[in-house]
Structures are given as structure tokens and as C-alpha cells.
Amino acid sequence: MDLDALLAAKLPLKLLRYKEGTQPINTNHTFKAALTAAGIGQRGARNSLTLYSIRHSYATLELLAGTDIHTLAKQMGTSFVLLEQHYSKLTATMAAKKLA
């Protein structure tokens, strides 16, 4: 079943689960195990990747791809103001490239 069909079926399945269907108690541990299995190294304990890193990466990539910040805020379920606070340097850099 592809992702669209899975979402349309609205099955009561957890996204983060083991093959046998059980849910991990600690998703951060599961995420770090997946990173290790994929051969993605950590950058030290203080700067290690987390599940939240994926959200930040997504926002950054979408803004760089030209997604409007208002649309992105609605899609991510956050406020335009919050995105503007965190990504204003990025959007300013993008605007400068367009105006140059």
C-alpha cells in the first residue's frame, strides 16, 4: 500500500513502530538506532541529531525551494511569526539573491 492509500484508509497504526507492531517506549532511542543503522554519524553529544532535526530540515528545505512562509506555517501547524523568528536570516538571504 502506498502512502496515499494508507492515509486514505485511516488505519489505527502508529507511524513509529517495530515490525511486529509494538510501539517503542523511547522514540529518541529508536531514531538514534536508525541513524546508526543508516551510517549517519553524530556530531557530538551536545549537537546530536534528534527527531526535531527533521522538522527543522524540512522547514529549511521548503523555504529554499521557494515555498511561501505563510503556506509553510499553515502546513506545519505553527505561526508565521515563529517561522519568521527562526528563519528570518534565511529568508533575507533568499530575498537578497532575488533582488541582486
Backbone bond lengths (Angstrom), bond angles and torsions (degrees), N, CA, C in turn:
res aa  C-N    CA-C-N  psi(-1)  N-CA   C-N-CA  omega(-1)  CA-C   N-CA-C  phi
1 M - - - 1.455 - - 1.530 107.84 -
2 D 1.329 116.69 129.75 1.461 118.72 178.10 1.528 109.97 -79.88
3 L 1.324 116.71 172.82 1.464 121.72 -174.64 1.526 111.91 -61.72
4 D 1.332 117.92 -41.96 1.466 120.39 -179.78 1.527 111.24 -61.39
5 A 1.332 116.27 -43.57 1.466 120.41 179.25 1.528 110.61 -66.33
6 L 1.316 116.42 -38.38 1.462 120.82 178.73 1.526 111.16 -63.27
7 L 1.320 116.17 -44.76 1.467 120.04 179.22 1.527 111.16 -66.03
8 A 1.330 116.58 -39.92 1.466 120.69 179.63 1.531 111.59 -65.64
9 A 1.331 117.25 -32.33 1.466 121.38 -179.26 1.528 112.29 -72.08
10 K 1.332 116.35 -20.86 1.468 122.44 179.81 1.533 111.78 49.96
11 L 1.319 114.32 47.03 1.464 120.09 178.57 1.520 110.24 -71.49
12 P 1.309 117.89 145.93 1.476 120.81 -179.00 1.529 111.70 -81.98
13 L 1.333 116.96 52.94 1.455 121.40 -179.62 1.520 110.05 -103.45
14 K 1.292 116.37 145.81 1.450 122.00 176.68 1.525 109.45 -83.39
15 L 1.317 117.36 140.52 1.455 121.62 179.46 1.521 110.64 -67.14
16 L 1.318 116.11 -46.98 1.459 120.68 179.36 1.518 108.63 -95.42
17 R 1.334 115.21 101.80 1.454 119.59 -179.73 1.522 108.78 -151.14
18 Y 1.324 114.96 158.75 1.452 120.95 176.43 1.526 109.64 -80.34
19 K 1.334 116.64 166.91 1.463 121.18 -177.56 1.524 112.22 -54.72
20 E 1.332 117.05 -37.81 1.467 119.85 -178.09 1.524 112.66 -78.91
21 G 1.343 117.72 -1.83 1.450 121.36 174.47 1.521 115.74 102.10
22 T 1.318 117.77 -11.21 1.461 119.01 178.89 1.512 110.23 -74.45
23 Q 1.311 114.78 155.05 1.459 121.13 -177.65 1.524 109.73 -100.49
24 P 1.333 117.52 136.99 1.460 119.14 178.16 1.527 111.02 -67.07
25 I 1.317 115.69 144.92 1.464 120.53 177.73 1.526 109.67 -73.59
26 N 1.318 116.36 -39.29 1.455 121.85 -177.52 1.529 108.56 -119.95
27 T 1.324 117.97 104.02 1.461 120.49 -177.67 1.527 112.05 -69.93
28 N 1.319 118.07 -27.26 1.460 119.55 178.14 1.522 110.77 -65.00
29 H 1.325 116.67 -40.17 1.461 120.13 177.61 1.533 110.12 -63.56
30 T 1.324 116.58 -42.71 1.463 121.64 179.21 1.529 110.23 -63.49
31 F 1.321 116.67 -42.15 1.464 121.34 178.97 1.523 110.62 -62.57
32 K 1.327 117.04 -45.49 1.470 120.73 179.90 1.531 110.73 -64.86
33 A 1.339 117.45 -36.13 1.464 120.80 176.61 1.529 110.24 -64.73
34 A 1.333 116.72 -38.51 1.463 120.85 178.31 1.529 110.51 -66.50
35 L 1.325 117.55 -39.95 1.465 121.08 176.86 1.520 110.69 -61.93
36 T 1.320 115.78 -44.02 1.459 120.35 179.38 1.525 110.47 -62.98
37 A 1.345 116.35 -44.42 1.463 120.71 179.53 1.530 111.32 -62.52
38 A 1.333 116.56 -32.14 1.468 121.13 179.85 1.528 112.23 -83.20
39 G 1.349 116.50 -5.41 1.454 120.28 179.73 1.510 113.91 78.16
40 I 1.323 116.28 21.48 1.464 120.74 178.97 1.516 107.60 -94.38
41 G 1.333 115.98 114.59 1.456 120.69 -176.49 1.513 112.79 -78.49
42 Q 1.298 114.74 156.29 1.457 121.65 176.19 1.526 108.92 -87.90
43 R 1.319 116.02 155.64 1.465 121.75 -178.92 1.516 111.40 -104.27
44 G 1.292 117.35 39.43 1.460 120.59 -178.52 1.507 110.79 96.15
45 A 1.319 116.59 155.08 1.471 121.31 -174.98 1.518 112.00 -60.60
46 R 1.299 118.26 -37.66 1.463 120.88 -176.22 1.528 112.53 -71.94
47 N 1.328 116.91 -33.29 1.465 120.74 -176.19 1.527 112.78 -112.03
48 S 1.319 116.86 28.53 1.458 118.46 -175.98 1.534 111.53 -71.15
49 L 1.311 114.92 153.72 1.461 121.21 178.76 1.517 110.61 -72.37
50 T 1.327 116.15 146.71 1.459 122.29 177.70 1.526 108.10 -132.62
51 L 1.321 116.46 171.99 1.460 119.68 174.91 1.524 110.74 -58.06
52 Y 1.323 117.01 -34.57 1.457 120.87 -179.55 1.530 111.26 -65.86
53 S 1.342 116.87 -24.40 1.464 121.01 177.46 1.518 111.31 -58.72
54 I 1.337 116.50 -33.37 1.460 120.71 179.71 1.527 110.18 -64.22
55 R 1.324 117.12 -40.67 1.464 121.62 179.23 1.530 110.29 -63.19
56 H 1.327 116.33 -43.54 1.461 120.95 179.18 1.530 110.22 -64.57
57 S 1.321 116.11 -43.36 1.470 119.93 179.01 1.522 110.73 -61.90
58 Y 1.329 115.85 -42.52 1.465 120.05 179.55 1.529 110.73 -60.66
59 A 1.319 116.92 -47.74 1.469 120.72 -179.22 1.526 110.34 -60.31
60 T 1.314 116.68 -43.94 1.457 121.21 -179.63 1.522 111.07 -62.74
61 L 1.328 116.73 -48.11 1.463 120.49 -178.47 1.525 111.96 -64.69
62 E 1.326 116.96 -38.96 1.465 119.86 178.89 1.525 111.55 -65.64
63 L 1.326 116.92 -41.58 1.467 119.63 178.12 1.525 110.60 -64.73
64 L 1.330 116.76 -41.24 1.461 120.01 178.34 1.522 111.89 -66.20
65 A 1.333 116.54 -28.97 1.468 120.85 178.61 1.527 112.07 -79.10
66 G 1.334 116.38 -6.97 1.460 119.94 176.45 1.508 115.40 101.34
67 T 1.326 118.60 7.44 1.457 120.44 177.16 1.518 109.47 -64.98
68 D 1.325 116.28 131.87 1.460 122.19 179.09 1.527 109.61 -61.24
69 I 1.326 117.43 137.20 1.461 121.80 -175.35 1.537 111.91 -63.92
70 H 1.322 117.65 -30.66 1.471 120.63 177.58 1.534 110.76 -69.28
71 T 1.325 115.86 -42.54 1.465 120.94 177.52 1.523 110.17 -63.62
72 L 1.325 116.29 -43.97 1.463 121.07 179.77 1.526 111.17 -62.40
73 A 1.319 117.16 -42.25 1.467 120.96 179.13 1.522 110.80 -60.74
74 K 1.323 116.44 -43.60 1.475 120.16 179.09 1.522 110.61 -64.48
75 Q 1.315 116.47 -44.52 1.462 120.89 -178.71 1.527 111.47 -63.76
76 M 1.326 117.16 -39.11 1.459 120.99 -176.96 1.530 112.76 -84.87
77 G 1.328 116.31 -5.75 1.457 119.16 178.67 1.514 113.30 71.72
78 T 1.307 115.70 35.76 1.465 120.78 179.27 1.526 108.29 -132.84
79 S 1.305 116.57 177.36 1.461 119.21 -178.42 1.526 110.89 -91.11
80 F 1.319 113.82 152.53 1.463 120.44 174.33 1.524 109.73 -57.87
81 V 1.338 116.46 -40.67 1.466 121.73 -177.60 1.531 110.49 -60.45
82 L 1.328 116.98 -43.90 1.462 120.38 -179.51 1.523 110.76 -64.02
83 L 1.321 117.24 -44.84 1.462 119.35 177.83 1.526 111.20 -62.93
84 E 1.315 115.97 -41.37 1.465 120.30 179.04 1.529 110.87 -61.06
85 Q 1.326 117.36 -40.72 1.465 121.17 179.06 1.528 111.06 -62.58
86 H 1.323 116.29 -43.53 1.460 119.56 -175.03 1.524 114.03 -82.83
87 Y 1.322 117.56 -26.91 1.457 120.17 -173.58 1.525 113.22 -120.30
88 S 1.324 118.83 16.15 1.465 120.82 -177.04 1.521 112.15 -61.70
89 K 1.328 117.55 -35.88 1.460 119.51 178.80 1.524 110.31 -65.31
90 L 1.317 115.81 -39.92 1.457 120.67 179.07 1.520 111.00 -65.69
91 T 1.328 117.56 -45.65 1.461 120.10 -178.91 1.529 111.24 -68.76
92 A 1.315 117.63 -32.61 1.469 120.49 176.44 1.515 110.61 -66.38
93 T 1.325 117.04 -40.58 1.456 121.44 177.99 1.524 110.29 -63.86
94 M 1.325 117.06 -41.06 1.460 121.44 178.58 1.528 110.55 -64.26
95 A 1.312 117.11 -42.38 1.458 120.90 179.85 1.527 111.04 -64.40
96 A 1.317 116.40 -39.22 1.466 120.24 179.72 1.521 110.78 -63.28
97 K 1.316 116.59 -38.90 1.474 119.68 179.24 1.532 110.52 -66.72
98 K 1.326 117.93 -36.88 1.454 121.27 179.92 1.527 111.15 -70.08
99 L 1.343 116.12 -35.48 1.466 120.06 -177.19 1.519 113.95 -82.80
100 A 1.333 116.49 -17.58 1.473 120.41 -176.69 1.517 111.62 -72.16
